[in-house]
Amino acid sequence: MSHNLEETSLKSEEVFSGKLLRVYRDQVRLPNQNVTMREYIRHPGAALIVPVLANGELLLERQYRYPLRTDILEFPAGKLDPGETPLATAQRELLEETGYHAEHWQELGKLTPLPAYSDEAIYCFCAEGLTLRQTKRDEDEFLELLTMAPDVLQQAIVDGRITDAKTICAFFWWRSKY
């Protein structure tokens, strides 16, 4: 027997609007009719790419992530621009960040990394048939590219050298399909 779990919005207030995120505080009615508050982040969404080189190695980025105050290893990814499809975002971000153009694209899945407090959705793709062109990074974007064999990348996940959830999820989706 399933129960109604839906919460109904009674009032919504934007409490912060920034370059990337918007924060809301909503008053909601719970299924038991009690009223409470929910705070959450609206995010434009993102696309992530698992780039597969001709030799079978995967292309990753080492990038400093300010909230963690450290650099992490992750697959290339970026936010959706208004009106842009997830695939178009993935194609743009791969070229901008890595300099690679991909001939073949396959959707791996969609993940919602922080559903308790964000509506962000990340669309994951596999990119193959890579040819090197030229990077077009944003002026405030600094990263280092590196490659890893799939088994080495999996071990880096297992031993904690890779902790980025979107990268871990996309890797195992990719691994299950290839």
Protein Blocks (a to p, Z undefined) as FASTA:
>chain_A
ZZdfbdcdfbdcdfbdcfkbccdddddddfkopacdddddddebiaddddddfkopacdd
ddddfklopacdddddddddehiafklmmmmmmmmmnopacfbdcdfbdcdfblmlpcbd
cdddddehiacddddddfkbccddddddfklmmmmmmnopamcfklmmmmmmmmmmZZ
